[in-house]
Amino acid sequence: MLAHSAARIVSRTLGWGATGLGLSVLMCLSWLAAGVYPGVWWGTALLVVVTLIGITGGLGYVGWIRGLGRAGIYVGCERGMVTYLVGAILDRVTGLMRKSRRVSAALDAGEDKLANLPLQQWESWLTQGVDDYLGVDDPELGGAPPGMAGKVVVLFRGFLVGQVKRLLLAVVREEAAADGSGGGVSIARVREVGLELADEKVTELVEGVMQTHLLIGVAASLAWFVLPFPLAWYAGW
């Protein structure tokens, strides 16, 4: 499943990169037709090279993000991987919590709602739990294939885990704010809400990331296309 996702991510990246290449060529031809090239050959060459590389690479990156996002929604949310990741990460968080004698004693005594723990401590546990999870292969997800596909799979897994971390941090903060009395945040409640909202919220987070990068890519491309016109007027090209 992950290997198939890697192929989809790469294909989207290449597709958007090819679109960027075509767009950059059209930009250069439009500037040529409008006569807004610099008056020296090296300036013209520099403008063309920067445009070809910048627009192709920029839209290729937009395609990469959209490929990660679409694969994340399909594999993560529709196929249940996000729900699994919530449980796997919280299992590691529980293990980290037990390294504290006071917290371990409270958990052993059945006191699931840990009182008077700073929010920063929860955030630290979640961050370390994510780092610990990403530091080892997960046999449940299968190993990464060799070569470039394997690197794409590793990056995709990191992207998806990052969205799960954002979800769990939001849940912890909401639970802490809802209590408001220092009564604590329940790890069981975090797990319950995280599993309940996993697919919906991670889909929203991923779509937000894709939309943001798309808007930035389009805005940057338009700005770069328009830029030579005021420069030509100001410099007298």
Phi, psi and omega in degrees: 000315180293322179296320177296321178297322179299319179296321179293321180296314180296319181295321177293320179298313180295321180296314179290325177296319177296322176298318178297322178296314178297319179295320181293323177296317178298322177300312182298319179294323179294318177296321179297316180295327181273352179069037182253023177281153174301157184283351181246149186296322182290329176292319177296314180299318180296317180298317181295313182296314180298321180295312181300313182289315185294311183290318178298311180293320181296312179287332173298321178293321175301317177297322177299312180296317180292325175296315176301316182295313180296319177295322179296318179294318183289304183285317186286311187266312184284333181255005170089005183292326181298316178301318178297318182295322177303312180295318182295317181291317180293331174298319178290324176298317178299320177298320178293322179298324183288350175289342173272125183300318182295316180292317179299318179296321179294318179294319179296330180277002179085010179272085184289329181272106187274118186272150170058032173265130180299146178300326179299329179292318176298315180297323178294317178298316180296317179297315180291324177297320177295314180299318179296319181294316182289342183282353181227156174286143178255110182299336179293332181265349183086154180284160178284139177292163181287162173078204183298323179300322179296320178294321178296319179299317179298316179294322178295316178299317178297321178298313183293318178296324178299321178291323177296320177299317178300319179298311184293323176298318179296320179295315180299315181295320179293319179294320178294319180291325181292326179286301173069000185243006184081009182288345173106170178245132181272125177296326178293322179292320177299317179296316182298310181292320180300316179291324181292320186261357191309301186296313183296311186288320179293323175300316179297317180297315182294316179297324177296318178297315180297316182295319180298313181293326178295314180298318179297317180297315179294315181297318180294321179295316179296317180297320180293325179293320183283331188308315183298335183293309175294328178294319179297320179294316183289318185271351180072038179296000000 
